[in-house]
């Protein structure tokens, strides 16, 4: 037994838990009318096992459930997985609660914590059922990505929903979704067992061997390339050395022994180091620094020269203005008149007596003007000398700059020659390396033989692994195994009386359908006609695969979920009780009973390794069927979600409170007993909490003892808890405690 289901639980927003319990290794029936949540069981289980989307339909379940949970049985432990319900508008939630124990006690809602996520849960289940690391292969020329196989891919073989089990166009769970058919085709060979568990490691080993082979082949080719025809490659290297100046002799075809000596000398060549090369970078740096200093000096001289020239121009302008004035005075003979007769006025030439004050003022001004003209004349030679000095300094700086630039150019020209020399040295170094490699491989006989021997061993290993991993061989193994499965499919189809069962029935892995091989050619499932055939071949295929998985110890869960297999017989719009009498045709009633009897037979033959869970409308009145019903029949007000969960909570509390008041009144009237302590608890805690606390108390209450003594435990709160009308208001531990006190375990 790899993995089977013990319990499916729903945790309501009201804090209560609803459990549906199953029995391992047997057929489990959940029967009920439509719209009672039967189909939702598949979606809940699949959601807890890592589905990417919660497919539970909108309605009471979605509106009233906070957590979905499943309890799984493994050979060595039990695993409890709870997954949070999606938030409104979301497809799924990631938060999960994972418990792994020898025997798990179902936690209350208050104990649930989102301790992990759904990816971790799927990874855990992948390891737990024994799926090793395995990646599917993509044929050459195809662009799809490989698939890393995990537990989620095994779910295709565990579920058949109501819309799938009688579908003539699809065979496997979720096959109608995008990309799922290719995923099934890619992973089926592994789950069937055609692709061994160690196939991935073998593929990695094959890739490594091929890399080693490539390396050896490359080494052998290099040796062959170096060998050439005898020593012909050596002579070619010697000619190349002559071109590069490493061989000066005119004898380019010396004897073999001399050739090897020359090549050995060439292989030891190394470039000579020129001492001047070490100094040139420092000289260049110094010259560039001097060039920058001279450039700055030239800019400074240029500024000083411009200022001096501007000053000289302004002095020349002043001198011209004064000279012009003197020329005007000379033109009227004013200077001569002052020096002539003192009694004659120099301005009007008229005679005057005595000295004239005005005449003395004019004479003083003329003398001052004459002195200024002489000062300008004395200053002008000094300015001209300063300008000439600056021009000489500027000329000298320019000459120095030219000399420095010539020196820099010379050094840089030398650097170009050095680069050419470096290129030549590079070619010579490469040639020396070629000669060294050639000399190392010139004695090639032993090395080449060892490499070729290693290559031969690698080729043998590669051939064996390639044959083992050959996709054609993989397909042949898959076909052979499907032929074995087809034997059960054919026999079982005959037992059910399905159409075309007188021919060989097989599973076509490439088309993902059932095929009947007739003399006129293959007939696929969609061509077989009748819902009875479609449903029957789905059930036959799934059970045949389950048997194969069990016998071959494949890592697939040991349960199958069938939803509504009898739908092809029941008139859904008229059916009420699920009794076979509601089926109009006698042969259909016989077919339904025969189908279930056959499923029971196959599961019994595979006991305890297979669990089958069937949610169905049918309610066959036979002991073997009734004994397999695992929950109260989901008809009337009873369903997966208790009605009290979606009724108004205040109304439910008040109705229950009123019922307790009636019960208290009956105690007073019928046995003259007033439960004072219980009445006070109800007022303080409320009806539901008061009853829960009283029932869970390990001490037997005074009221319970009183009722027991008079034989009226039917009036006890424990009896109330177990009534169908009120049991949905209480947690499972309260119900169990009530059963224990009343001796009804």
C-alpha positions, 0 to 999 in steps of 0.5 A: 500500500503506497498511499490511500485516503482515510479521511476528507475534512472540511473546516468551516468558517464557524469553527466546526469540522466536517469529516468523511471517513474512508476504509483502506483496501476496499470499495467506499461508496458515497451515495446521494442525490444531486447537488449534495457535494459528491463531485466536490470530494474529488476536487477537494482531494485533488486540491489538497494534493497540490492542484494548481486550481481549486475546482470546487463549484461556487456555492455553500462549500466555497462560502462556508469553508476556510480549510480543506484537508485530507488524511493519508495512510502510508505503510509507515505513517499517516500524513495530514494535509490541510490547504487554505481555501482560496480567497474570493476572486482567487483560483487557489491558495498556497498556505498548507498545514502538513503533519506526519505522524505514526497516527495523526489525530485530526486537529481542530480548526484553531490548531491549523497553521499555514506552516508550509506551502503547496510546492513543499507539500508536492515535493514531500509527496513526490519523495514519499511515494518514491518518484526519483529525479527523472526528466522526460526526453524531448525528441530531436527537432521538437521545441517543447521543454522537458518535464521534471516528473513528480507526484502531480503527474501521477494524479492523471491515473487516480481520478475520473470526474463526472465529466470524464468517466463517460467521455468518448473523446478523452480517457485520462483525468484533465486530458481536455486541458491545454498541454496535459495530453503531452504531459501524459504522453511524456510521463506515462512511459516512466509510470508504466515502467518502460523508462527505468528509475535510473534512466536519468542517471544513465543519461547523465553518464552517457553525456559524460562519456561522450564528452570524454570521447570528444576530448580523446578524439581531439587529442588524437587529432592534434597528435595526427596533425602534428605528426603529419607525414613523418617529419614533414611537419618539423621541416615546415616549422623550420621554414617558418622559423627562417622567415621569422629570423630564428634560423639563419642557415640556408639548409632548410632540409637537414638530417632528421637528428639535426632538425630536432636539435634546431627545433629544440633550440628554437623552442627555447627562444625567448625575447631579449629585453632592451634596457633603453625600453625601461628609460623611454617611458620616463623620458617621454613623461618628462618631455610631456611635462616640459611641453606643458610648462613651456605652453603655460610660459608662452601663454603668460608671455603672450598676455604680457606682450599684449598689455605692453603693446597696448600701453605703448599705443596709448603713450604714442597717442598722447605724444601726438596730441601734445605735438599737435598743440605745439605745432599750432603755437609755433605756427602763430609764433607765440614762443618767439614773441615771449622771448622777443621785446618784453614791452610788446604783448605776445597775443595782440602785438600791442605795446604795454607798460610794465610787466603783465600778470597774464603774460607771465601765466601764459609763459609758465603754461608754455614752459610746462607743456614743453617739459611734458613733451620732453618727458614723453620722448624720454619714456618712449624708448624704455617701453619699446625696449620692454616690448622687444625683450618680451618678443625675444623671450617669446621666440625662445619659448617657441623654439624650445617647444618645437625642440620638445615636440620633436623629441616626443615625436622621436620617442613615439616613433620608437614606440611604434618600432617597439610594437612591430618588434613585439608583434614579431616577438609574439609570432616567434613565441608562438612558433617556439610553442609549436616546436615545443609541442611538436617535440613532445609528440614526436615520439607518438607511438606509445601515447597514441596507442594508449589514447586509442585504447581508451577511446575503444573502451569509451566507444564500447560503454557509449554503445551499451548505454546508447542501446539501453537508452535508445528511444526506439528500444524505450518505445518497444518496451512500452509497447510490450508492457501495454500488451501485457496490460491489454490482456487484463483489459480484454478479459475484463471488457468481456466480463462486463459485456462491453462492445468490441470486447470479442477483439483485443482491447488495448491502450494506445499511448500515442493517442491516449485512447482505448483501441479495439483491434478488429479484422477491419482495422483499429476502432478507437473509443470515440467510434465505439458508440454508447455511453455504457461502452465509454464509461466501461472502458474508462473503468477497465483502463484505470483498474488495469493500470492500477493492477499494473502499478501494484504488481510492478511497484510503481510510484503511484497512489493506491486509490482511484476516485470514480465519480458517477459511473452509473450516470449513463443508466440513471435518468438524472432528472427523474431519480430521487432515491437512487434505487435501481427500480428508478431505471426503466430498462431491466438490462440497465438495472442488471448492468449497473449491479453487474458493474459494481459487483465487478469493481468489488471483485477486482478490488477484493482480488487486489486487497489490500493494495487498492482502494476505490472511492465511488461517489454515485447516485445509485443506492443498490439494496444489497448487503455488500453495497450497503456495507460499503457506504461510508457516510450517511446517505446524502439525501434530503437536508443531509449533504457534504456541508451541514445545513447549519453551516449556511443558515443564520448562526443567530437563528440556529443558536436561538432555536437550539436555546429554545429546544434546551428550554423545552428540555429543562421544562420537561425535566421539571414536569416529568421527573421533578428536577431543575438543572440549576447549574446548567441553566446558569451555564447557558446564560453565561456561555450560550447554548452551544458552548455550555453544552460542549463544556458540560459534555467534555468535562471528564467528571460526571455531572450531578444532572447526568447522575440524577437522570441515569438513576431515574432512567431518563438519559434521553433528557441529557445534553449528551443525548441532544448532541447525538440527535441528527438535528443538532449534531452538526452544531458540535465538534467531533470531540464533543460528539465522541465524548457524548457517545462515550458517556452514553456507552454508544461507542 
